[in-house]
């Protein structure tokens, strides 16, 4: 991680706000605790969800093609960003190397594909792409949140200035959303400049242990027009807005997808996965999805009824197959169902300790089976295993929970500070690290913390130190 000066806001206020560290098991169960308030209605004129999903599929069409190619070619060195794999993908899909590289990055950021070493594996959203509009929209929103990673920033601009613009862009998007139509770029530039100056004033007002930074040290506002162009082009590249040269002046307009996404962010809601009816008759995956909205007690009743309708050996096998999938929420729910199975599942659960993605869940299951209190069971995990489980749980929250729940999930981290958490998250190499950090940066209300998390996401994405 890049070093921070002692007087930077994150270093001054980097302690996680912990009253008492929440047990990982409690945080895991919190993923299934949904609020029952009625969903707000989108603004008038917003297209139906099916149409929004169609538009999202169009934006990500090349990314999906590349992800599916990588899934078919699954094996060593199938990440087609560079090298022979890129050449094979370009030839097979009739795309240029640049299109392959851009599509691959989009596929990763949208959760369509995961990279384990040099081996590409399809993400759970790719499996659901053609049949689940919610998965499609969530994938596009993940790409929308990561717009600054999609479009390279101007090389001659200071990183601090780029970070300020990324932090100020939500204000620009809000103006576009409220305007309900085209907005001239000069008007957006005025707003961007005001917001950047406000951010600088806010930083100067925060008391520091050392001397306050001189105003001259801040990047000049002269470079804002180029940075605004970069931001607008990046947002246009992910399908959030359109840029029109106009007859007099350029103007920007949110697309229906962009308008909907900004409204979602403003309302701080997420689209919940729909629960199918008839859980008992469904496959293990569909049954677990159906139980996702239930509180732990009713969910256990559903698990018992589902287990009673089939042999335990086949049921355990089905549940573990789901746990090996790409959906972190279903992984956690599968082990909750295995807790209901109890002793008949012991041998097969113990065998999964050797599988890195299942090891933390299996160790917790074994500890509780052997009599440990669920809130104390996490003590059997190493720090690295606890961190991996934290990222996996955060991925489940990002995919299926509400943004404020993702922010609260910080309290369950075993690390005491944000920098330590980010360092150790990057070290464990979870395949969803970038998506989790981007989602956390988008959700967190603390600008300094969000900036640090966003920087860490960029470094993980680019392979930097």
C-alpha positions, 0 to 999 in steps of 0.5 A, spaced: 500 500 500 502 506 498 505 510 504 500 516 507 503 522 510 502 523 518 497 529 517 492 525 512 485 524 514 485 517 514 491 516 518 488 521 523 482 517 524 483 510 521 481 506 527 475 502 526 469 505 530 469 498 534 465 498 541 465 491 541 468 486 535 462 483 532 463 475 531 464 473 524 458 468 525 454 474 527 456 478 521 455 472 517 448 471 519 446 478 518 447 477 511 440 474 511 437 479 515 433 483 511 428 489 512 421 489 510 420 496 508 416 497 502 421 498 496 421 506 494 418 507 487 423 509 481 422 516 478 417 517 473 419 515 466 424 509 469 424 504 464 421 497 467 427 492 470 426 488 464 428 493 459 434 496 464 437 489 464 436 489 456 440 495 456 445 493 461 446 486 457 447 490 451 453 494 455 456 488 457 455 484 451 463 483 449 465 482 456 460 476 457 462 473 450 469 474 453 467 471 460 464 465 456 470 464 452 474 464 458 470 459 461 470 454 455 477 455 455 478 454 462 485 452 464 492 454 465 493 461 462 486 463 460 486 470 462 485 473 456 488 480 458 495 479 455 499 474 451 497 468 447 490 467 451 489 474 448 491 473 441 486 466 442 480 470 444 481 475 439 481 470 433 476 466 436 471 472 438 473 477 432 475 482 436 481 487 437 486 486 442 484 492 445 477 490 445 479 484 448 483 487 454 477 492 455 472 487 455 476 482 460 477 488 465 469 489 465 468 482 466 472 482 472 469 488 475 462 486 473 463 479 477 462 475 470 469 472 471 474 471 477 481 469 476 485 464 481 492 465 479 492 464 471 486 460 471 479 464 469 473 461 472 466 464 471 463 468 476 456 466 479 453 472 475 455 469 468 451 463 470 445 467 471 446 472 466 440 470 461 435 468 466 436 473 472 435 480 471 437 482 478 444 479 477 445 483 470 443 489 474 447 488 480 453 486 475 452 493 471 452 497 478 458 494 480 461 496 473 458 503 474 461 503 481 468 502 478 468 507 472 474 510 474 478 503 473 475 502 466 477 509 463 485 510 464 486 517 468 490 523 464 497 521 465 500 528 466 495 529 472 497 528 479 493 522 483 491 527 488 487 531 483 484 525 480 482 522 487 478 529 488 474 528 482 472 521 483 470 524 490 466 529 487 463 526 481 457 523 485 455 531 485 455 531 478 451 525 477 446 528 482 445 534 478 444 530 471 439 526 475 435 532 478 435 536 471 432 530 467 435 532 461 441 534 458 446 539 462 451 543 458 459 541 460 460 548 462 455 548 468 458 541 470 465 544 470 462 549 475 459 544 479 465 540 479 470 546 481 465 548 487 465 541 490 473 540 489 474 547 493 469 544 498 472 538 499 479 542 500 476 546 505 473 540 509 480 537 509 483 544 512 478 544 517 479 537 520 484 538 526 491 535 525 496 533 529 502 536 525 501 543 521 496 544 516 498 543 509 499 549 505 494 551 500 499 552 495 500 544 495 494 543 493 493 541 485 491 547 481 484 547 478 486 549 471 486 541 470 479 540 472 476 541 464 481 535 462 479 531 468 471 532 467 472 530 460 475 524 463 470 522 468 464 524 463 468 519 458 469 514 463 461 514 465 459 514 458 464 508 457 460 504 462 453 506 459 451 511 464 451 517 460 451 520 453 456 526 450 453 530 445 457 535 441 451 540 440 450 545 436 453 550 441 456 547 447 457 540 449 452 537 453 451 530 457 445 526 459 444 520 463 442 514 460 436 510 463 441 506 466 445 511 469 439 515 471 436 509 475 443 507 478 444 514 481 437 514 484 438 507 487 445 510 490 441 516 492 436 512 495 441 507 498 437 501 496 439 494 492 435 490 488 434 483 492 434 476 489 427 474 488 425 468 492 422 462 488 416 459 491 416 451 493 422 451 496 422 444 498 421 441 491 427 446 489 434 444 488 439 446 493 441 452 490 434 455 489 432 452 496 437 457 499 436 463 494 428 462 497 431 462 504 435 468 503 430 473 506 428 469 512 430 470 519 435 464 522 429 460 525 424 460 519 430 458 515 432 452 519 425 450 518 425 450 511 432 446 511 429 441 515 423 440 511 428 440 505 432 435 508 426 430 510 424 430 502 431 427 500 437 422 503 442 425 507 448 423 503 445 426 497 443 432 500 449 434 503 453 433 496 448 438 493 449 443 499 457 442 498 456 443 491 452 450 492 458 452 497 463 451 492 460 455 487 461 463 486 455 466 490 458 467 497 451 468 500 449 461 498 456 459 501 454 461 507 447 459 507 449 452 505 453 451 511 447 454 515 443 448 512 449 443 514 449 445 521 442 443 521 444 436 518 449 435 524 453 429 525 451 425 518 455 431 515 461 431 519 465 426 514 464 430 508 465 437 512 471 435 515 474 433 508 473 440 505 478 443 510 483 442 504 479 447 500 481 454 501 474 457 499 471 452 504 476 452 509 474 457 514 466 455 513 468 448 515 473 450 521 467 454 524 462 448 522 467 443 526 468 448 532 460 449 533 459 441 532 464 440 537 461 444 542 464 451 541 459 457 542 457 460 535 460 467 537 466 464 540 468 459 534 471 464 530 477 463 534 479 457 531 481 461 525 487 464 523 488 471 522 488 470 514 482 465 514 478 470 518 480 476 513 478 471 507 472 470 510 471 477 512 472 479 504 467 473 502 462 475 507 463 482 504 462 479 497 455 476 499 453 483 502 455 487 496 451 482 492 445 481 496 445 486 502 444 494 502 450 498 502 449 501 509 450 493 511 456 493 507 459 499 511 457 496 518 460 490 516 467 493 517 465 492 525 466 485 524 473 485 521 479 483 526 484 488 524 483 494 528 485 500 523 483 501 516 490 501 513 491 494 516 485 491 514 486 493 507 493 491 507 491 484 509 485 484 505 490 484 499 494 479 502 489 474 502 488 474 494 480 473 495 478 473 487 472 478 489 477 483 492 476 488 487 469 488 487 468 488 495 473 494 495 469 498 490 463 497 493 465 499 500 468 505 497 461 507 493 457 506 500 462 509 505 460 516 507 467 518 510 470 521 504 477 520 506 476 512 508 472 511 501 478 515 498 483 510 501 479 504 499 478 506 492 485 507 492 486 500 494 481 497 489 485 500 484 492 498 486 489 490 486 486 491 480 492 493 476 497 489 480 500 494 484 504 494 491 
